[in-house]
Amino acid sequence: MKNIQSSYVLWLPSWYPNKAEPYNGDFIQRHARAVSLTEKVHVIYVMRDPSAAITSSILTETKSEGELKETLIYYYLRPMKFKWLERLLSFRIYVRLYKAAVLKCLKEEGRPKLVHLYIAFKAGVIALWLKKRFGLAYVLSEQWTIYLPGAEPGFPNLPFSNRYLIKKIMRQAAGVMVVSDYLGQRLQQLFGVSKPAVIPNVVDEKIFFYRKESSHSANRFVHVSTLTYQKNPEAIVEAFSILKQKGCLFTLDVIGPQMPGLKALVRRYGLENDIFFRGEMPQEQLVKFVQNADALILYSRYETFGCVLIEANACGVPVIVSDIPVLRENVTDGFNGMFAAAENGVALSDQILYFIQNKTQFDKEEIAGYTIKKFNYTRIGAQFEVWYKEHAADC
């Protein structure tokens, strides 16, 4: 490793958008882009290609955009009869490739200004190794839902070895950052870490912005999510079935992975002409559905933040959300959204109906201006800069 102190920040994410999973950890990439406005950032990410669709051995790809450099390494390991052995070998390959990539980076670019671990497991193994071998302290960003009460899977469901490792990674971090106070409090309870810094997620104002639409009589709604247990999409379908029974006219565009079970539920309720499944798509495409909507609906059982909320608000679109503590950090009832009691399809339908009857009360242009000012790249990047300065001496 070069002995010189370099000016870049080394990012070690456990999730990151890639060829196999283009939306995996996309919020991490947006944070990296925000930081790159004021710092040189080198992201190194290693992942297994489970189907050999990308490579049949090992593939390294590097690209740069401005001050952001991304090195993505893919490896293939054929499926094995004994899954425990397959997991063990895969982890060993992961660590070996990650260490080699980091050593190459240190040799060519010198000692980083700071090491930034994003999501403790499993890239935290590399952060611990860097600290032990080179004395490089690291800071940690977290927004994994697994730590939250009611999460499925939850932290207690992890194997003992994983829980032990995560605790070690958390406690050895020079500083911890989260995207919400709610998550920060949870990490303090679980791991006894010092009060984490709170830096929210960022919204890309070049994609999500207010666009004045001609008035329309239709009631248009949009839901954007992974459609998993966490997001509780079945309750959303139930709520709209109740509205249909009351004679309400509406459309709901659902953007997310194809879920046959959810489609079957829509057919069972006779909502095929009201609820439309659009599939997964990049932000540049889904924004059109958001901008055309009267409101976005997110009825999650739990969240660490809820990126789609600020993206909708940036378009001037109010949100109808489950009344869980974390969402009250960024949604103000009657200003940029409304709350419905959680886990209650009837309550959600009541709030949607109330919104339909009162939607003109929301000032879409004001919502958009407020959101862009609070969550833009420059502002969030500056918050990272302050946090980095607090811990730069640790490295």
N, C-alpha and C positions, 0 to 999 in steps of 0.2 A: 504494500500500500504506500502511495506517495505520502510523505510526511507533511506536505503542505495542507493548510486548512483551506478547503474549497468553499465556494459560495452557494453550492446547491443543497437542496433538501432531499434526502433519500426517502422515498415512500415505499412501504411494504404493505400492500393491501391483501387481505384474505379473500376479497371479492373484487372483481373488476370486469367491465364489459369486454367481451372477447368474441371470437368467431363462432364458438359453439353456443354461447349465451350472451347475446348482444345487449341485454338489459340487466344483466347481473351486476349489481353494484354501480349502476349508472350514476347514482347520486354521489358516489365516491369520486368518480371521474369529474363531475361538475365541481366538486370541492377542489380537486387538483387544479382544474382550470382557473378557479378563482385565485388560488395561491400563486399560480404562475404569472399573474399580473404584476406581482412584486418580487417574486423569488424564482430562481431556477429550480425546477422540480424534475427528478428522475424517478419514475414509477417502475418498479420491477415486480412482475406478477407471474406466477407459475401455476399451471393447471393441467389436469389430466384430460386427454381426449378419450372419452370412453368408447367411441365407435370407430376410431381410425379415420374419421371423415376429414380431419385436418392434416394428420400425419400418421404414418405407420411406425415412426420411431421418435425423433425429437425435432422440433421446429422452433427457431427463435426469430421473432419479428420485432424490429425497432422502428419507431416513427417519431417524428418531432413536429410540434406545432407551437410556434413562438418559443417560450421558455419552458414548455412542457415536453419532456422526453419520456416515451413509454416503451419498455422492453417486455414483451409478452412471450413466454416460453410454454410450448405445448409438448406433452409427452404421451405416448401410448403404451399401455400395458394390457396384454390380452387377458380376458376374463379367466379366472381360475376356479377349479372345483371347490377349493377351500377358501371361503370368503375372508376369513380372518387372516389367512396368509396373503391373499390379494391386497387387503387393506394395508398390511404391514409393509409389503414390498412397494406399494404405491407411495406410502408415506416416506419411505427411505429414498425413493427416486426424487420425490418432491423436495426433500431437504437437500439432497446432493445437488440438484440442478439450481435450486435457489441460492445455496452457498456459492456455487461456482459463478453464477451471474453477479452476485454481490461483490465477490472478490475481484472480478473483472472490472466492475464499476469503480471500486476503490483504487485499483491499480492505474486505471486510465484517467480518473477524474479527481482522485485524491480523497481525503477525509471529508465527509459531508459536514455541512454546517449544523445539521440536525437530522436525526432519524425519526421518521413519522410512521408509526404502525397504525394501520386502519383496520379495525375488527381484530380482536385479540387472537382468535383461533382460525387458521392454524399458522398464519405467517408470524405470529408471535414467537414461534420456535426460533426463527431467524433473528428476531430482535434480541432475544435472550442470548443467543450465540454471539452476536455482535458486541453486546455489552460485556460478556465474559472474556472474549478473545481480544477485543480492541479497546475496551473501556468506553464504548460509544453508548451513552444513555439514549433512551428513546421516549417519545411521547406517544400517547395512544388516543385514538378517536374510536368511539363506539356508537353504534345505533342498531345493534342486533336485538330483535324482539324476544329472543329466547330468555332474557333475564326478567321479563315482565310477569306479574301474577296472571295466571290463567293461560299463559302461552302454551301452545301445542306445536312442537315439543317444547318443553321447558328446561331450564338449566338443571333441575334435579333429575331429569330423564337421561342426561348425558352419562356416558361411562365414567367411572371414577377417575380414570387416567386423564380424561379430557377436562373434568372439573378441576382436578388438581393443577393441571397445566394452566388453565385459564386464570385460576386464583394467583398463581405465581407470576404470570404475565402482568396481571392487573397491579399487583402489589409492588412489582419492580419498575413500573413505569415512572418516569420523572414527573409526568403530569398526565392527567386524563381529561379528555374533552368529550362532551356529549351534545346532542342536538336539541335536547329539551331538559328542563328542570326535573320533570317526572322521571326520566331515565337516570339522571344524575343521582337523585335520591335513592333510586333502586340499587345502583352500583355501590353507593355508600353503605346501604344496608347489607348487601351480599358480601362485599369484599373489604369494607373498612377503608376505602380509598379516601384521600382528602377531597374536599368539595370540588367536583369537576368544573371546568370552564364550560360555558354553554355557548356554542356557535351554531346557529340554525342552518338548515339546508338552504340552497341557493336556487333562484329561479332564473332561467335564461330569458332575458327580456327581448332578445332578438327573435325568439320563437313565440313566447307567451306575452301577448300585449292586447290592449283594449282595441276592439274594432267595432265601430258603431254600426249596428244592424238596423235595417228597416223594420218597423214594427210587424209582429206576426201574432196571430191568434192562437197558434198551437202551443202546447205546453211541452217543451223539449227538455229532457234530462239526460245526463251522461254519468256513467260510472266507469272509472278506470282503476283496475287493480289486478292482482294475481289470481283473484277469484278463489282463494283458499279459505280454510276455516277461519283464519284471522279476520278476513274481510266480510264474512257473514253475508254472502250474496243471496242466499236463500231467503233471508228476511226481507231483502229489498224486493225480490220477486213477490213475496207474500203481500208486502205493503201495496204494491201496484195492482195486485189482484183485487184487493179491497177497494181501491180507487175505481177500478173498472166496474165493480159491482154497484158503485155509487153513481155511475154514469159519466165519470170524468174521461176526457179525451187527452191523450198524452202519447209521447214516444220516449223510449229509453234506449240509448245507445250504450252497449256494454263493450268495453275495450279491454281485452285480456286474453289469456290462452283459452283454447277450445275446451269446454267442459261438458261432455255429453250428458251428465247427470243434471246439470243446471238447465240445459236446453230441454230435457225431458220434463222438468218441473214447469218450465214456461208453457210447454204444450199442454200439460195437465190442467193448467189454469186458463188455457185458451187465450194466451197472450202473444201468439206468434206474429200478429200484425201490429203489435205495440212495442215489443221488446226485440231489439235487433243485436245480434252478436257480430261484432266487427273484427274480432281477432286481435292479435298483438300487432303493434305498429310503432315506428319511431315517433319521437315527439313532434317532428316536423309534419307528420300526417295527422296524429291524434288531436293536435291543437285545433284543427278545423271543427271537429266535433265539439270541443270544449267551447270555442268561441260562439258557436251556433246554439249552445244550450242556454236555457233559463237558469239552471242550477246544476251543480255537480253533487252527487250523493256518495258519501263514504260512511258506511254503517259498521265500522270495524269493532271487533271485540276488544282489541288492544292495538296500540301503536306506539312507536317511539317518537314519531313526528307527523308524518302524513304529507309527503311531498306534493301529491296531486292537489292538495288544498290550496297551497300558495300558487301553484301553476294556474288553477282555475281563477283564483282571485286576481292574479296578474292580468287575466283577460277581462276582468271586471265581472266575472261570474260568481255569484254567491254560492255558498255550500250548505248542504243539509247533512249534518253529521251526528253520530252517536254521542251521547253525553258522557264521555269518559274524560278524566282529569287532564290528560295530556293535550287534548284538542282545545281545551279552554285557554291554552297558552297563546294560541294564534288566531282563534275564532272568537269574535265578539258578537253575541246574540243581537240580531237586529241591524248590525252594521255590514259585516261581510259574510254572515251566515246565520244558521238556526240550529238548535239542538233538539234531538229526539231521544227520549229515554232509551237506554241501551237494551238489547235483547228483547225487543217488543215491537213486532211488526205492525200492530194496531197503532201504537204511538207514532211510529214512523209514518204511516199512512196519514194520520191526523196532521202531522207537521207538513207533509208534502201538500196536502189539501190547503192548509193555511197559507203556505207559500204561494200556491196558485192564485189564491184570492187576494194576496197582498204583494205580489212580486214587483209591482211598480214602485214600491216604497224604497227599494234598494237603489242606491246611486252607484251605478256600475263604473262610471268614470272615476269617482272618488275611491272606490275599492281598488281599482287597478293602480292608481297613482300611489296610494298608501303602501300597497304590496311591493311594487317595484322599488320604491324608496327604501324599504326595510330589508329586502332579500336579494338585492342585485349583486352581481359578481364583485364589483369594486368594494362595496360595503363589507361583504362577507370576507373577501380577501384581506381587507384591512384588519378585521378581527383576528384572523389567523396570524397576521404579522405581529400583532400585540402579544398573542399567546406564545408565538415562537421566541420573541425577545425575552419573555419571562424564563425560558428554559434553554436558551442558546448556550449559556455558560456551562450547562450540564454535560455538553459534548466536548 
